[in-house]
């Protein structure tokens, strides 16, 4: 069912996370102890669909910004309304309204950390190569 034992992945991820934390700040020993006392959960499962579906899914998230301006329908004093596609319902276009703080929180989760860059228009998912590379993959 899983590619790797989930408990092992949790321990590896936790250790790498704490190592990265230590390289950026000097955390208190108490914090480190608390991080290792808790059981961490890594959710990893086989992708559904076929390889092409996985590539299309990744392509949506590696080539675009979190939300483009044309999808924002209204920004009010308390709420932001925007359109989105529900891919579970055949890419049906829907609208959603969120409190402004919740919209900003969700948008912020898509901001890449310093040093990471989005894939633009090159590589195996580049528009000029996509027709050739997807069948090969």
C-alpha positions in Angstrom: 0.0 0.0 0.0 2.8 2.5 0.9 6.0 3.1 -0.9 8.0 3.2 2.4 7.1 2.2 6.0 5.2 5.3 7.2 6.7 5.1 10.8 10.2 5.1 9.3 9.4 8.1 7.1 8.0 10.0 10.1 11.3 9.4 12.0 13.5 10.4 9.0 11.4 13.5 8.3 11.4 14.6 12.0 15.2 14.1 12.2 15.8 16.1 9.0 13.4 18.8 10.1 15.1 19.2 13.5 18.5 19.2 11.9 17.4 22.0 9.5 15.9 23.9 12.5 19.2 23.6 14.4 21.1 25.0 11.4 19.0 28.1 11.3 18.4 28.9 15.0 19.7 27.6 18.3 16.6 26.1 19.8 16.3 25.4 23.5 17.0 21.7 24.5 13.4 21.6 25.9 11.9 22.4 22.5 14.0 19.7 20.8 13.0 17.2 23.5 9.3 18.1 22.9 9.6 17.6 19.2 11.0 14.1 19.7 8.4 13.1 22.3 5.5 13.6 19.9 4.7 11.0 17.2 5.0 12.7 13.8 2.7 11.7 11.0 3.8 11.5 7.4 0.9 11.0 5.0 2.1 9.3 1.9 0.2 7.0 -0.4 0.4 5.8 -3.9 -1.1 8.3 -6.4 -4.4 7.4 -7.9 -4.9 7.4 -11.6 -2.1 6.9 -14.1 1.3 8.5 -14.5 -0.2 11.1 -16.9 -2.7 12.2 -14.2 0.2 12.7 -11.7 2.2 14.8 -14.2 -0.8 16.9 -14.9 -1.5 17.4 -11.2 2.1 18.4 -10.5 2.2 20.6 -13.6 -0.7 22.7 -12.2 1.3 23.4 -9.0 4.8 23.8 -10.4 4.1 26.1 -13.3 1.6 28.6 -11.9 1.1 31.0 -9.0 -1.3 30.0 -6.2 -4.1 32.0 -7.7 -4.0 34.3 -10.7 -5.6 37.7 -10.7 -8.4 36.8 -13.1 -9.7 34.2 -10.6 -10.2 36.8 -7.9 -13.8 37.9 -8.4 -14.3 40.3 -5.5 -12.3 41.6 -2.5 -14.6 43.1 0.2 -13.8 44.5 3.6 -14.3 41.1 5.3 -14.3 38.5 2.5 -12.6 37.5 -0.7 -14.5 35.7 -3.5 -12.7 33.7 -6.1 -13.2 31.0 -8.7 -11.6 27.5 -8.7 -11.9 24.2 -10.5 -13.0 21.1 -8.6 -11.1 18.3 -10.3 -13.0 15.7 -8.4 -16.1 16.8 -10.2 -14.7 16.9 -13.8 -13.0 20.2 -13.5 -16.3 22.0 -12.8 -15.8 25.8 -12.2 -17.1 26.9 -8.8 -16.8 29.9 -6.6 -15.7 30.2 -3.0 -15.8 33.0 -0.4 -13.3 33.1 2.5 -12.7 35.6 5.3 -9.8 37.8 4.2 -7.4 36.4 6.9 -8.2 32.8 5.9 -7.6 33.7 2.2 -4.3 35.2 3.1 -3.4 32.2 5.3 -4.2 29.8 2.5 -2.4 31.9 -0.1 0.7 32.1 2.1 1.0 28.3 2.3 1.9 28.4 -1.4 4.8 30.9 -1.1 8.0 28.9 -1.7 10.8 29.1 0.9 13.9 31.1 -0.1 16.1 29.2 -2.5 13.4 27.2 -4.1 12.1 28.3 -7.5 9.0 27.3 -9.5 9.5 25.4 -12.7 8.8 27.7 -15.5 8.7 26.7 -19.2 11.5 24.1 -19.5 12.2 20.5 -18.6 9.9 17.5 -19.0 6.7 19.5 -18.4 7.7 22.5 -20.7 5.0 23.2 -23.3 7.4 22.6 -26.2 8.5 19.2 -24.9 5.4 18.0 -23.2 3.9 16.2 -26.2 7.1 14.2 -26.6 8.1 13.6 -23.0 4.8 12.5 -21.5 4.4 9.5 -23.8 8.1 8.6 -23.0 7.6 8.8 -19.3 
